[in-house]
Amino acid sequence: MHGRVKVTGEDTRLFEYLPENTEIAVPLHAASSMITELAPLLLLLRQGPVGTIILEEPEAHLHLAAQRLMARALARLLRAGTRVLVTTHSDTFVQQINNLMNLHSHPDRDRLMKELGYDLEDLIDPANAKAYEFVSRENGTRVSELEKASEGFVVPSLNETLVNLAQETINLDEEGNDR
């Protein structure tokens, strides 16, 4: 966030974002979408321990690097005993979750944690994680529990889309080179 959220007012609350290294207070409604998306979670966590958190697309409006940090933050909440339920459409977010699960039981975990900059609190025990995929069909939505491989969750709908995008890019590059 590179700053903090300030709450003032007794009867009517005023929420402001205070960027680092400045005295400027930005009304939350005028701050970037990343700030307005993160503020409720940060304000909730200020209250103290939380039993369960449900987040719809916690990666929304976040840069890819920030999505990875969000996954680590949620992993830390898990390690602290908070139950976390999330929805996502982000292959980056899912891959980061998978990496945190993979590293949990990796045979070279200690070296990799140090090399990659992770702490034990960042890791997710795969035994404590489940994922479901919701796929729209003509006659409704199919919900299925995702396969959990040693590398993490296999998400067919995301994987198919990524493969299709990569194939399209390759085809365009090949066609462009023929000109």
BAFI-563505 format. One record per residue: residue number from 0; x, y, z of N, C-alpha, C in turn. Coordinates in Angstrom, 1 decimal, always signed. Layout:
N
[NUM [X Y Z] [X Y Z] [X Y Z]] ...
//
This chain:
179
[0 [+0.8 -1.2 +0.0] [+0.0 +0.0 +0.0] [+0.9 +1.3 +0.0]] [1 [+2.0 +1.1 +0.5] [+2.9 +2.3 +0.6] [+2.3 +3.5 +1.3]] [2 [+1.6 +3.2 +2.4] [+0.9 +4.2 +3.2] [+0.0 +3.5 +4.2]] [3 [-1.0 +4.3 +4.7] [-1.9 +3.7 +5.7] [-3.3 +4.3 +5.5]] [4 [-4.2 +3.6 +6.1] [-5.6 +4.1 +6.1] [-5.9 +4.7 +7.4]] [5 [-6.5 +5.9 +7.4] [-6.8 +6.6 +8.7] [-8.3 +6.7 +8.7]] [6 [-8.9 +6.5 +9.9] [-10.3 +6.6 +10.1] [-10.5 +7.7 +11.2]] [7 [-11.3 +8.7 +10.9] [-11.6 +9.7 +11.9] [-13.1 +9.9 +11.9]] [8 [-13.6 +10.7 +12.9] [-15.0 +11.0 +13.0] [-15.7 +10.1 +14.0]] [9 [-16.6 +10.6 +14.7] [-17.4 +9.9 +15.7] [-18.7 +9.4 +15.1]] [10 [-19.6 +10.3 +14.8] [-20.9 +9.8 +14.2] [-20.8 +9.4 +12.8]] [11 [-20.1 +10.1 +12.0] [-19.9 +9.8 +10.6] [-18.4 +9.5 +10.4]] [12 [-18.0 +8.4 +10.0] [-16.6 +8.0 +9.8] [-16.1 +8.6 +8.5]] [13 [-14.9 +9.0 +8.5] [-14.2 +9.5 +7.3] [-13.0 +8.6 +7.2]] [14 [-12.8 +8.1 +6.0] [-11.7 +7.2 +5.7] [-10.8 +7.9 +4.7]] [15 [-9.5 +7.9 +5.0] [-8.5 +8.6 +4.2] [-7.3 +7.7 +4.0]] [16 [-6.6 +7.9 +2.9] [-5.4 +7.2 +2.6] [-4.3 +8.2 +2.8]] [17 [-3.3 +7.8 +3.6] [-2.1 +8.7 +3.8] [-0.9 +8.0 +3.2]] [18 [-0.5 +8.5 +2.0] [+0.7 +7.9 +1.3] [+1.9 +8.1 +2.2]] [19 [+2.9 +7.2 +2.0] [+4.2 +7.3 +2.8] [+4.9 +8.6 +2.4]] [20 [+5.6 +9.1 +3.3] [+6.5 +10.3 +3.0] [+5.8 +11.5 +2.6]] [21 [+4.5 +11.7 +3.0] [+3.8 +12.9 +2.7] [+2.8 +13.2 +3.8]] [22 [+2.4 +14.4 +3.9] [+1.4 +14.8 +4.9] [+0.0 +14.9 +4.2]] [23 [-0.1 +14.6 +2.9] [-1.4 +14.7 +2.2] [-2.3 +13.5 +2.6]] [24 [-3.5 +13.8 +2.9] [-4.5 +12.8 +3.2] [-5.5 +12.8 +2.0]] [25 [-5.6 +11.6 +1.4] [-6.5 +11.5 +0.2] [-7.8 +10.8 +0.7]] [26 [-9.0 +11.4 +0.4] [-10.2 +10.7 +0.8] [-10.2 +9.3 +0.1]] [27 [-10.6 +8.3 +0.8] [-10.5 +6.9 +0.3] [-11.3 +6.8 -1.1]] [28 [-12.4 +7.5 -1.2] [-13.1 +7.4 -2.5] [-12.3 +8.0 -3.7]] [29 [-11.3 +8.8 -3.4] [-10.5 +9.4 -4.4] [-9.1 +8.7 -4.6]] [30 [-8.9 +7.6 -3.8] [-7.6 +6.9 -3.9] [-7.8 +5.9 -5.1]] [31 [-6.7 +5.3 -5.4] [-6.6 +4.3 -6.5] [-7.5 +3.1 -6.1]] [32 [-7.9 +2.3 -7.1] [-8.7 +1.1 -6.8] [-8.0 +0.1 -6.0]] [33 [-6.7 +0.0 -6.1] [-5.9 -0.9 -5.3] [-6.1 -0.6 -3.8]] [34 [-6.0 +0.7 -3.5] [-6.1 +1.2 -2.1] [-7.5 +0.9 -1.6]] [35 [-8.5 +1.2 -2.4] [-9.9 +1.0 -1.9] [-10.2 -0.4 -1.8]] [36 [-9.6 -1.3 -2.6] [-9.8 -2.7 -2.4] [-9.1 -3.3 -1.2]] [37 [-7.9 -2.8 -0.9] [-7.2 -3.3 +0.3] [-7.6 -2.7 +1.6]] [38 [-8.2 -1.5 +1.6] [-8.5 -0.9 +2.9] [-9.5 -1.7 +3.7]] [39 [-10.6 -2.2 +3.2] [-11.5 -3.0 +4.1] [-10.8 -4.1 +4.8]] [40 [-9.9 -4.9 +4.1] [-9.2 -6.0 +4.7] [-8.3 -5.5 +5.8]] [41 [-7.5 -4.4 +5.5] [-6.6 -3.9 +6.5] [-7.3 -3.4 +7.7]] [42 [-8.4 -2.7 +7.5] [-9.2 -2.2 +8.7] [-9.8 -3.4 +9.5]] [43 [-10.2 -4.5 +8.8] [-10.7 -5.7 +9.5] [-9.6 -6.3 +10.4]] [44 [-8.4 -6.4 +9.8] [-7.3 -7.0 +10.5] [-6.8 -6.2 +11.7]] [45 [-7.0 -4.9 +11.6] [-6.7 -4.0 +12.8] [-7.5 -4.4 +14.0]] [46 [-8.7 -4.9 +13.8] [-9.6 -5.3 +14.9] [-9.0 -6.4 +15.8]] [47 [-8.1 -7.2 +15.3] [-7.5 -8.3 +16.0] [-7.8 -9.6 +15.3]] [48 [-7.6 -10.7 +15.9] [-7.8 -12.0 +15.3] [-9.2 -12.2 +14.7]] [49 [-9.2 -12.8 +13.5] [-10.5 -13.0 +12.8] [-10.6 -14.5 +12.6]] [50 [-11.8 -15.1 +12.9] [-12.0 -16.5 +12.7] [-12.0 -17.0 +11.3]] [51 [-12.8 -16.3 +10.5] [-13.0 -16.6 +9.0] [-13.0 -15.3 +8.2]] [52 [-12.4 -15.4 +7.1] [-12.4 -14.2 +6.1] [-12.8 -14.8 +4.8]] [53 [-13.8 -14.2 +4.2] [-14.2 -14.6 +2.8] [-13.9 -13.4 +1.9]] [54 [-13.1 -13.6 +0.9] [-12.7 -12.5 +0.0] [-13.1 -12.9 -1.4]] [55 [-13.8 -12.0 -2.1] [-14.1 -12.2 -3.5] [-13.0 -11.5 -4.3]] [56 [-12.2 -12.3 -5.0] [-11.2 -11.9 -5.8] [-10.2 -10.9 -5.1]] [57 [-9.5 -11.4 -4.1] [-8.6 -10.5 -3.4] [-7.5 -9.9 -4.3]] [58 [-7.3 -10.5 -5.4] [-6.3 -10.0 -6.4] [-6.8 -8.9 -7.2]] [59 [-8.1 -8.6 -7.2] [-8.7 -7.6 -8.0] [-7.9 -6.2 -7.9]] [60 [-7.7 -5.6 -9.0] [-7.0 -4.3 -9.1] [-5.6 -4.3 -8.6]] [61 [-5.0 -5.4 -8.4] [-3.6 -5.5 -8.0] [-2.7 -5.8 -9.1]] [62 [-1.5 -5.2 -9.1] [-0.5 -5.5 -10.1] [-0.1 -7.0 -9.8]] [63 [+0.5 -7.7 -10.8] [+0.9 -9.1 -10.6] [+1.8 -9.3 -9.4]] [64 [+2.7 -8.4 -9.2] [+3.6 -8.5 -8.0] [+2.8 -8.4 -6.7]] [65 [+1.8 -7.5 -6.7] [+1.0 -7.3 -5.5] [+0.0 -8.5 -5.3]] [66 [-0.4 -9.2 -6.4] [-1.2 -10.4 -6.3] [-0.4 -11.4 -5.6]] [67 [+0.9 -11.5 -5.9] [+1.8 -12.5 -5.2] [+1.9 -12.2 -3.7]] [68 [+2.0 -10.9 -3.4] [+2.1 -10.5 -2.0] [+0.8 -10.8 -1.3]] [69 [-0.3 -10.6 -1.9] [-1.6 -10.9 -1.3] [-1.7 -12.4 -1.0]] [70 [-1.3 -13.2 -1.9] [-1.3 -14.7 -1.6] [-0.5 -15.0 -0.4]] [71 [+0.7 -14.4 -0.3] [+1.5 -14.6 +0.9] [+0.8 -14.1 +2.2]] [72 [+0.2 -12.9 +2.1] [-0.5 -12.4 +3.2] [-1.6 -13.3 +3.7]] [73 [-2.4 -13.9 +2.7] [-3.4 -14.8 +3.1] [-2.8 -16.1 +3.7]] [74 [-1.7 -16.5 +3.2] [-1.0 -17.7 +3.7] [-0.7 -17.4 +5.2]] [75 [-0.2 -16.2 +5.5] [+0.1 -15.9 +6.9] [-1.1 -15.9 +7.8]] [76 [-2.2 -15.4 +7.2] [-3.5 -15.5 +8.0] [-3.8 -16.9 +8.3]] [77 [-3.7 -17.8 +7.3] [-3.9 -19.2 +7.5] [-3.1 -19.8 +8.6]] [78 [-1.8 -19.5 +8.6] [-0.8 -20.0 +9.6] [-1.2 -19.4 +11.0]] [79 [-1.8 -18.3 +11.0] [-2.2 -17.7 +12.3] [-3.5 -18.2 +12.8]] [80 [-4.1 -19.1 +12.0] [-5.4 -19.8 +12.5] [-6.7 -19.2 +11.9]] [81 [-6.6 -18.3 +11.0] [-7.8 -17.7 +10.3] [-8.2 -18.7 +9.2]] [82 [-9.4 -18.9 +9.1] [-9.9 -19.7 +7.9] [-10.2 -18.7 +6.8]] [83 [-9.6 -19.0 +5.6] [-9.7 -18.1 +4.5] [-10.3 -18.7 +3.3]] [84 [-11.4 -18.1 +2.8] [-12.1 -18.6 +1.6] [-12.0 -17.5 +0.6]] [85 [-11.5 -17.8 -0.6] [-11.4 -16.8 -1.7] [-11.9 -17.3 -3.0]] [86 [-12.4 -16.4 -3.8] [-12.7 -16.7 -5.2] [-11.6 -16.0 -6.1]] [87 [-11.3 -16.5 -7.2] [-10.3 -15.9 -8.1] [-10.5 -16.3 -9.5]] [88 [-10.0 -15.4 -10.4] [-9.9 -15.7 -11.8] [-8.5 -15.5 -12.3]] [89 [-7.6 -15.4 -11.3] [-6.2 -15.0 -11.6] [-5.2 -16.2 -11.6]] [90 [-4.7 -16.5 -12.8] [-3.7 -17.6 -12.9] [-2.4 -17.2 -12.0]] [91 [-2.1 -16.0 -12.0] [-0.9 -15.5 -11.2] [-1.2 -15.8 -9.7]] [92 [-2.4 -15.5 -9.2] [-2.7 -15.7 -7.8] [-2.7 -17.2 -7.5]] [93 [-3.3 -18.0 -8.3] [-3.3 -19.4 -8.1] [-1.9 -20.0 -8.2]] [94 [-1.1 -19.6 -9.1] [+0.2 -20.1 -9.2] [+1.0 -19.8 -7.9]] [95 [+0.8 -18.6 -7.4] [+1.5 -18.2 -6.1] [+1.1 -19.1 -5.0]] [96 [-0.2 -19.3 -4.9] [-0.7 -20.3 -3.9] [-0.1 -21.7 -4.1]] [97 [+0.0 -22.1 -5.3] [+0.6 -23.4 -5.6] [+2.1 -23.4 -5.2]] [98 [+2.8 -22.3 -5.5] [+4.2 -22.3 -5.1] [+4.3 -22.4 -3.6]] [99 [+3.5 -21.7 -2.8] [+3.5 -21.7 -1.4] [+3.2 -23.1 -0.8]] [100 [+2.3 -23.9 -1.5] [+2.0 -25.2 -1.1] [+3.2 -26.2 -1.5]] [101 [+3.7 -26.0 -2.7] [+4.8 -26.8 -3.2] [+6.0 -26.7 -2.3]] [102 [+6.3 -25.5 -1.9] [+7.5 -25.2 -1.0] [+7.3 -25.8 +0.4]] [103 [+6.1 -25.9 +0.8] [+5.8 -26.4 +2.2] [+6.5 -27.8 +2.4]] [104 [+6.4 -28.7 +1.4] [+6.9 -30.0 +1.6] [+8.1 -30.3 +0.7]] [105 [+8.7 -29.3 +0.1] [+9.8 -29.4 -0.9] [+11.0 -30.0 -0.1]] [106 [+11.7 -31.0 -0.8] [+12.9 -31.6 -0.1] [+14.0 -30.6 +0.1]] [107 [+14.0 -29.6 -0.6] [+15.1 -28.6 -0.5] [+14.5 -27.2 +0.1]] [108 [+13.5 -27.4 +0.9] [+12.7 -26.2 +1.4] [+13.6 -25.1 +2.0]] [109 [+14.5 -25.5 +2.9] [+15.2 -24.5 +3.7] [+16.1 -23.6 +2.7]] [110 [+16.8 -24.3 +1.8] [+17.6 -23.5 +0.9] [+16.7 -22.6 +0.0]] [111 [+15.6 -23.2 -0.5] [+14.8 -22.4 -1.4] [+14.1 -21.3 -0.7]] [112 [+13.7 -21.5 +0.5] [+13.0 -20.4 +1.3] [+14.0 -19.2 +1.4]] [113 [+15.2 -19.5 +1.7] [+16.2 -18.5 +1.9] [+16.5 -17.8 +0.5]] [114 [+16.7 -18.6 -0.5] [+17.0 -18.1 -1.8] [+15.8 -17.2 -2.4]] [115 [+14.6 -17.6 -2.1] [+13.4 -16.9 -2.7] [+12.8 -15.9 -1.7]] [116 [+13.3 -15.8 -0.5] [+12.9 -14.8 +0.4] [+11.6 -15.1 +1.2]] [117 [+11.3 -16.4 +1.4] [+10.1 -16.8 +2.2] [+10.4 -17.1 +3.6]] [118 [+9.4 -17.0 +4.5] [+9.5 -17.4 +5.9] [+8.5 -18.6 +6.0]] [119 [+8.7 -19.3 +7.1] [+7.7 -20.4 +7.3] [+6.3 -20.0 +7.3]] [120 [+6.0 -18.8 +7.8] [+4.6 -18.2 +7.9] [+4.0 -18.0 +6.5]] [121 [+4.9 -18.0 +5.5] [+4.4 -17.8 +4.1] [+3.9 -19.1 +3.5]] [122 [+4.2 -20.3 +4.0] [+3.9 -21.5 +3.4] [+2.6 -22.0 +3.8]] [123 [+2.0 -22.8 +2.8] [+0.6 -23.4 +3.0] [+0.7 -24.9 +3.0]] [124 [+0.2 -25.5 +4.1] [+0.2 -26.9 +4.2] [-0.9 -27.4 +3.2]] [125 [-0.5 -28.2 +2.2] [-1.5 -28.7 +1.2] [-2.6 -29.5 +1.9]] [126 [-2.3 -30.1 +3.0] [-3.4 -30.9 +3.7] [-4.5 -30.0 +4.2]] [127 [-4.2 -28.7 +4.3] [-5.2 -27.8 +4.8] [-5.9 -26.9 +3.7]] [128 [-5.7 -27.3 +2.5] [-6.1 -26.5 +1.4] [-7.0 -27.3 +0.4]] [129 [-8.1 -26.7 +0.0] [-9.0 -27.2 -1.0] [-9.3 -26.2 -2.0]] [130 [-9.6 -26.6 -3.3] [-10.0 -25.6 -4.3] [-11.1 -26.3 -5.1]] [131 [-12.0 -25.4 -5.6] [-13.1 -25.9 -6.4] [-13.2 -25.0 -7.7]] [132 [-13.6 -25.6 -8.8] [-13.7 -24.9 -10.0] [-15.2 -24.9 -10.4]] [133 [-15.7 -23.7 -10.7] [-17.0 -23.5 -11.2] [-17.0 -23.2 -12.7]] [134 [-17.6 -24.1 -13.4] [-17.6 -24.0 -14.9] [-19.1 -23.8 -15.3]] [135 [-19.3 -22.8 -16.1] [-20.7 -22.5 -16.6] [-21.0 -23.5 -17.7]] [136 [-22.1 -24.1 -17.7] [-22.6 -25.0 -18.7] [-24.0 -24.5 -19.2]] [137 [-24.5 -25.1 -20.3] [-25.8 -24.7 -20.8] [-26.9 -25.0 -19.8]] [138 [-26.8 -26.0 -19.0] [-27.8 -26.4 -18.1] [-27.5 -26.0 -16.6]] [139 [-26.6 -25.1 -16.4] [-26.2 -24.7 -15.1] [-24.7 -24.6 -14.9]] [140 [-24.3 -24.6 -13.7] [-22.9 -24.5 -13.3] [-22.4 -25.8 -12.7]] [141 [-21.3 -26.3 -13.3] [-20.6 -27.5 -12.7] [-19.6 -27.1 -11.7]] [142 [-19.7 -27.7 -10.5] [-18.8 -27.4 -9.4] [-18.0 -28.7 -9.2]] [143 [-16.7 -28.6 -9.2] [-15.9 -29.8 -9.0] [-14.7 -29.5 -8.1]] [144 [-14.3 -30.4 -7.2] [-13.1 -30.2 -6.5] [-11.9 -30.4 -7.4]] [145 [-10.9 -29.5 -7.3] [-9.8 -29.6 -8.1] [-8.8 -30.6 -7.7]] [146 [-8.1 -31.2 -8.6] [-7.0 -32.1 -8.4] [-5.9 -31.4 -7.7]] [147 [-5.3 -32.0 -6.7] [-4.2 -31.4 -6.0] [-3.0 -32.2 -6.3]] [148 [-2.1 -31.7 -7.1] [-0.8 -32.4 -7.4] [+0.2 -32.0 -6.5]] [149 [+1.4 -32.6 -6.5] [+2.5 -32.1 -5.6] [+2.9 -30.7 -5.9]] [150 [+2.6 -30.2 -7.1] [+2.9 -28.8 -7.4] [+1.8 -27.8 -7.0]] [151 [+0.7 -28.3 -6.6] [-0.5 -27.5 -6.3] [-1.7 -27.9 -7.0]] [152 [-2.6 -27.0 -7.1] [-3.9 -27.2 -7.8] [-3.8 -27.1 -9.3]] [153 [-4.5 -28.1 -9.9] [-4.6 -28.1 -11.4] [-5.9 -27.4 -11.7]] [154 [-5.9 -26.3 -12.4] [-7.1 -25.6 -12.8] [-7.3 -25.6 -14.3]] [155 [-8.1 -26.6 -14.7] [-8.3 -26.8 -16.2] [-8.7 -25.5 -16.9]] [156 [-9.7 -24.8 -16.4] [-10.2 -23.7 -17.2] [-9.1 -22.6 -17.3]] [157 [-8.3 -22.3 -16.3] [-7.2 -21.4 -16.4] [-6.1 -21.9 -17.4]] [158 [-5.8 -23.2 -17.2] [-4.7 -23.7 -18.0] [-5.1 -23.7 -19.5]] [159 [-6.4 -24.1 -19.8] [-6.8 -24.1 -21.2] [-6.7 -22.7 -21.8]] [160 [-7.1 -21.7 -21.0] [-7.1 -20.4 -21.5] [-5.7 -19.9 -21.8]] [161 [-4.7 -20.2 -20.9] [-3.3 -19.9 -21.0] [-2.7 -20.6 -22.2]] [162 [-3.0 -21.9 -22.4] [-2.5 -22.6 -23.6] [-3.1 -22.0 -24.9]] [163 [-4.3 -21.7 -24.9] [-4.9 -21.0 -26.1] [-4.3 -19.7 -26.4]] [164 [-4.1 -18.9 -25.4] [-3.4 -17.6 -25.6] [-2.0 -17.7 -26.1]] [165 [-1.3 -18.7 -25.5] [+0.1 -18.9 -25.9] [+0.1 -19.4 -27.4]] [166 [-0.8 -20.3 -27.8] [-0.9 -20.8 -29.1] [-1.2 -19.7 -30.1]] [167 [-2.2 -18.8 -29.7] [-2.5 -17.6 -30.5] [-1.3 -16.7 -30.8]] [168 [-0.6 -16.5 -29.7] [+0.6 -15.6 -29.8] [+1.7 -16.2 -30.7]] [169 [+1.9 -17.5 -30.6] [+2.8 -18.2 -31.4] [+2.4 -18.1 -32.9]] [170 [+1.1 -18.4 -33.2] [+0.6 -18.3 -34.5] [+0.8 -16.9 -35.1]] [171 [+0.5 -15.9 -34.3] [+0.6 -14.5 -34.8] [+2.1 -14.2 -35.1]] [172 [+3.0 -14.7 -34.2] [+4.4 -14.4 -34.4] [+4.9 -15.2 -35.7]] [173 [+4.4 -16.4 -35.9] [+4.8 -17.2 -37.1] [+4.3 -16.5 -38.3]] [174 [+3.0 -16.0 -38.3] [+2.4 -15.3 -39.5] [+3.1 -14.0 -39.7]] [175 [+3.5 -13.3 -38.7] [+4.2 -12.0 -38.8] [+5.6 -12.2 -39.4]] [176 [+6.2 -13.3 -39.1] [+7.6 -13.6 -39.6] [+7.5 -14.0 -41.1]] [177 [+6.4 -14.4 -41.6] [+6.2 -14.8 -43.0] [+6.0 -13.6 -43.9]] [178 [+5.8 -12.5 -43.4] [+5.5 -11.3 -44.2] [+6.7 -10.8 -44.9]] 
//
